Amino acid sequence: GYIGPVAKSSFLGIRMDPELKTQVERIAQREERSMSQICEVLLRGGVAAYQKEGSKYLQRFLSKKKSEAEH
Protein backbone atom coordinates (compact mmCIF):
# COMPACT_ATOMS: atom_id res chain seq x y z
CA GLY A 1 0.00 0.00 0.00
CA TYR A 2 0.85 3.64 -0.36
CA ILE A 3 2.40 5.41 2.61
CA GLY A 4 1.77 9.09 2.28
CA PRO A 5 1.93 11.98 4.68
CA VAL A 6 0.13 10.95 7.85
CA ALA A 7 0.18 12.66 11.22
CA LYS A 8 2.05 10.39 13.60
CA SER A 9 0.96 10.28 17.19
CA SER A 10 3.21 7.64 18.73
CA PHE A 11 6.95 7.12 19.12
CA LEU A 12 8.85 3.82 19.37
CA GLY A 13 12.54 3.73 20.22
CA ILE A 14 14.40 0.43 19.92
CA ARG A 15 17.94 -0.89 20.19
CA MET A 16 19.15 -3.02 17.31
CA ASP A 17 22.21 -4.73 15.97
CA PRO A 18 24.38 -2.19 14.10
CA GLU A 19 24.42 -4.38 10.97
CA LEU A 20 20.62 -4.49 10.91
CA LYS A 21 20.51 -0.71 11.20
CA THR A 22 22.94 -0.42 8.28
CA GLN A 23 20.75 -2.73 6.20
CA VAL A 24 17.64 -0.68 6.96
CA GLU A 25 19.51 2.55 6.14
CA ARG A 26 20.54 1.07 2.77
CA ILE A 27 16.95 0.10 2.02
CA ALA A 28 15.79 3.61 2.93
CA GLN A 29 18.39 5.18 0.65
CA ARG A 30 17.59 2.82 -2.22
CA GLU A 31 13.86 3.50 -1.87
CA GLU A 32 14.38 7.23 -1.28
CA ARG A 33 12.39 6.98 1.95
CA SER A 34 13.07 7.83 5.57
CA MET A 35 14.17 5.24 8.09
CA SER A 36 10.84 5.73 9.86
CA GLN A 37 8.88 4.98 6.70
CA ILE A 38 10.88 1.82 5.99
CA CYS A 39 10.61 0.60 9.58
CA GLU A 40 6.86 1.21 9.58
CA VAL A 41 6.41 -0.73 6.32
CA LEU A 42 8.50 -3.64 7.63
CA LEU A 43 6.64 -3.63 10.95
CA ARG A 44 3.26 -3.57 9.21
CA GLY A 45 4.33 -6.52 7.07
CA GLY A 46 5.51 -8.40 10.14
CA VAL A 47 2.31 -7.68 12.04
CA ALA A 48 0.20 -8.82 9.08
CA ALA A 49 2.22 -12.05 8.82
CA TYR A 50 1.91 -12.62 12.58
CA GLN A 51 -1.84 -12.09 12.45
CA LYS A 52 -2.05 -14.65 9.65
CA GLU A 53 0.37 -17.26 11.04
CA GLY A 54 0.42 -16.59 14.79
CA SER A 55 3.36 -17.67 16.91
CA LYS A 56 4.78 -19.82 14.11
CA TYR A 57 5.81 -16.61 12.34
CA LEU A 58 7.88 -15.42 15.31
CA GLN A 59 9.32 -18.83 16.10
CA ARG A 60 10.93 -19.04 12.64
CA PHE A 61 13.00 -15.95 13.43
CA LEU A 62 13.58 -16.59 17.11
CA SER A 63 14.84 -20.14 16.55
CA LYS A 64 17.13 -18.91 13.73
CA LYS A 65 18.57 -16.21 15.99
CA LYS A 66 19.11 -18.72 18.81
CA SER A 67 20.92 -21.18 16.53
CA GLU A 68 23.13 -18.38 15.15
CA ALA A 69 24.09 -17.37 18.70
CA GLU A 70 25.12 -20.94 19.50
CA HIS A 71 27.63 -21.04 16.60
Secondary structure as GFF3:
##gff-version 3
##sequence-region A 1 71
A	DSSP	alpha_helix	18	31	.	.	.	ID=ss1
A	DSSP	alpha_helix	35	53	.	.	.	ID=ss2
A	DSSP	alpha_helix	55	70	.	.	.	ID=ss3
###
